[in-house]
Amino acid sequence: MKTSITTSVAILFSLSSLAHAGVVMDMVTKNASGREDDRSTIYSQSKMVRMDEVRGQEVESSMIFLGNEFLYVDHRKKSYIVMDEATLEEVSAQISDAMKQMEAELARMPPEQRAMVEQMMKGQMGGMMGQQDTPAAAPRVEAVGSGKWQSHTCRQYAIFEGAEKTQELCAAKLDDIDGGDEVMEAFRDMAAYITKLTESMPMDVNDGINPGELMDQIDGFPVHTTDYENGVVVRETSVDSITEKDLEPGFFSAPEGYRREDPFR
């Protein structure tokens, strides 16, 4: 799914602040020519969140956040995986063991061969064990004016990675969003959980914009995002509609009969 990570995650977090009536949000992604490429639906109730990827009239997959774990549900295969702290601890242990075995193999090689292999590995596995030539620069956010989202005015921001503009966001005022001041707190809570999970990995996995960092630098949250590559617009993602609807608690779980898969099989 091509939906902007920044837009999807930020809106997903903000929805989780609505504790009573359920919220249903439709999002649409269009390519540079204006053709609709993807559509997704986000549901939230009592701080549980589910995001469906929709193809035609069918839901192909769902990502569900339950506060202390994520579920990824593949409706085509009728299966799901769970990602939580225990799962990532298992990943970390497996990666650490693999790295120790690799280092032992390298130690047995002649110096010239070892140097050549290490150089090749550095290019392909630079994030392993925190090995990076240059730390990734934090995204830079610049206010660039104002725009419109539905009947509301939104603030325009340009996002830069180094000298390159990668996105433009239109952020709605918190007063225009149900849940108001609770939006940012809910977002930061979920961003903190994701950071906690990624920091447990014995490698650098932070190779993109941290949504928590970004939301601290804008006033509101994105309702429309334009993505750029090499200075050219490649896609636009926007909130299409928002409605309220009571949702059954079971809606935020894997359907009955689906099998749980080992994510590291």
N, C-alpha and C positions, 0 to 999 in steps of 0.2 A: 504494500500500500504506500502511495507516494505522499500521503498527508504529512505536512510539515511537523516534525517532532516538536518544535517549540510551541506551535499553536495547539497541537493535539494534547500535549502534556499539560500546558498551562491551563487550558479550558477544562480538561479532565480534573485537574486539581481543584479548580474553583468550584466546579459542580459538587465536589464532595463535601462542601461546607453547608449544603442545604440539607438539614437534618430531618425534615418532616415529609412533606409531599415529595414524591419522586419527580425528577426532572428528566425530560427526553430532549436531546439536542441532535439535530441533523447537521452534518458538515459535508461540504462538497469540495472536491479538488478538480481544477481544470488545468489543462496544459496551456502552453504559450499561445496556441491558436484559439483557445476558448472552448475546446471540446472537453466535456466531462470525462475524467479518467477514473476517479474513485469517489465513492460515497461511504460515509461511515455514520453510525449512530451511537451516541454516548448516553448512557443511563446512569442516574445517581440517586441514591436514597440512603439515609442514615449512615452517611460517610462510606458507603460501599459504591464502587464505580465499575461499570462495564462498558467497554467500547467494542462495537461490532463492525467488522469489515463486510460491506454489502456488495455483492456482484449481481446485477440484475435485480431479481426479487429474492435472492437467497443470501443468507448470512453464512459466509465461508468460515470465519474465525472470530473469536472473542478474546479480549484481554480483560481480566477481572482483577480488581484490587480490593483486598479485604482488610486493610489496615496493617497486617503483619505478614502478608504473603500475596504473591501474584499467581494467577492461573492463566495459562494460555490454552484455549479450547479450539481444537480443529474439528469443525462440524462435519467436514467431508469424510474424515477418517473416524469420526466418533471417538476421539481420544483427547486427552488433556495432559499437561505437565504442570507441576507446581514449582515455583521459585520462591524460596524463603531463606532465612539465615542458615538453617541446617543444611540446605541444599548447597549453598555457596561455600560453606565450610568443607563439604565433601569435594567440591570442585577444587578449592584451594589446596587440599591435601593431595589430590591426584596430580595437580600441576606441579606442586613442590616435589613430589616423588619423581615425576618425569624429568624435571630439571636436574635433580641430583644424579639420575642415571645418565643424562646427557653430559653433565660435567665430568662424570667418571670416565665416560668414553673419550672425551676430549683430552683428559689427562694422560691417556695411554697413547695418544698420537704423537708422531715426531713434531718438533716445534713449528716447522714450516707448514706442514699439513694442518696443524691445529690453528695456526694464525689465519690460514685461508678459510677454513670452515667457520671460525668465529666471525670473520668479516662477512661471510654470506649470511650467517644467522643474525648478525646485527641488523642487516637490511630487512630481513623477513620477519624477525621476531623482536624488534626493538623494544616493544612494550613489556616483554617478559622480565620479571624481577625488577621492574622500574627502570630499565635501561632505555634512555632516550637521549639523543644528542642535545636537543634543545627543548625545554619545556614548552608546551603549547601556550600561546598567548591567550589571555582572557579576552572574551568578546568585548568590543567597544560599541557603546550605544549612543546615538546622537538623535536628538529631537529635530524633526525636519518639517513640522507644520501640523496641519489637521486634515481629517478626512471625514467620511460619512459611513456609518454602518446602520442599515435599516433607517430608522427615524432618529438615530442618535449621532452626535458628533463624536469622533474618536481622534486620539492623538497619534500622529504618525512618527515612527522611529525607524532609523536605519541601523542595521546591525553589521558590524565589520569584524572580520577575522584578519588581523594584520591590516594591510591596505585595501583588501578586497571586501566589497559589500556583498554579503551573502543573503540578506533578507531585508524586507521592509515590513513593519508591523503597524496595524491600526489598532490601538488599545482603547477599549471603551472605559468610561468612568465607572468606578465601583458603584456609584449611586444608581447607575442605569442597569445594574445586574442584581437579580434577586440574591440575597445573602450578603450584599454590601461589604462591610468591614471584615466579615469572616472569611472572605475569599482568599486574601493573602495568607492568613494564618493556616488555612487548610492546605494551601499550596506548599507553604514552607514545611509543614509536617510531612507531606509525602515526599518532597524533594530531599528532606533529611533522611528519610528511610532509604531512598534509593542511594544516597551518598554512603550511608552506613553499609549497604550491601556491597557496593563497588569497592569500598576501601578494604573490605575483607579479602579481596582477590590479590594474589601475589604477582600482579602485573598492572600496568597502567592501562585502564580501560576507558579513561576519560578523554576520548578523542573527538568530542563534539561539544556543543554549547551546553553548559549546565543550566537547565531551566530555572533553578533556584537563583543563580547569579543574575540571570537575565531579568527576572521579575522584580528583583531589588532595584533595577535601574530604570524601570518604566512606571508610569502612573496609570494604573488600570491593568487589564489583561487583554491579550490579542483576540480580536474577533475576525480579523482578516490578515493573512500573511502572503507576501509575495516572495518567492525564492529565486535567487540569482545564481548562475554559474558563469564565471568568466565575463561578468558584466551583462549577461543576457537573461531575461526573464524565462524561467523554465516551467513554473507552475504557480498557481494561486489557490489558497485554501481559505474558505470562509464559513462562518456559521450561517446556515440556511434558515433554521427555525428553532424555537425553544418552546416547549409545552410542559405543563405539569400533569403528572399521572401517577397514581399509586401503583407501586410495583411489589410483587410478591417476593419475600426474602429468598426463595428458592431460585429466583431469576439470577441471583448473583452466585451461582455455583455451577459446576459441571452437570449437564443433564444426566438423569438416571440412565444407567446402562452404558455410559461412556467408560472406556478403560483408561486407567492412569498409566502414562508412559514414563520410562526412565529417560530424562533429558540427556543423559550421557551414554546411552546405549551405543 
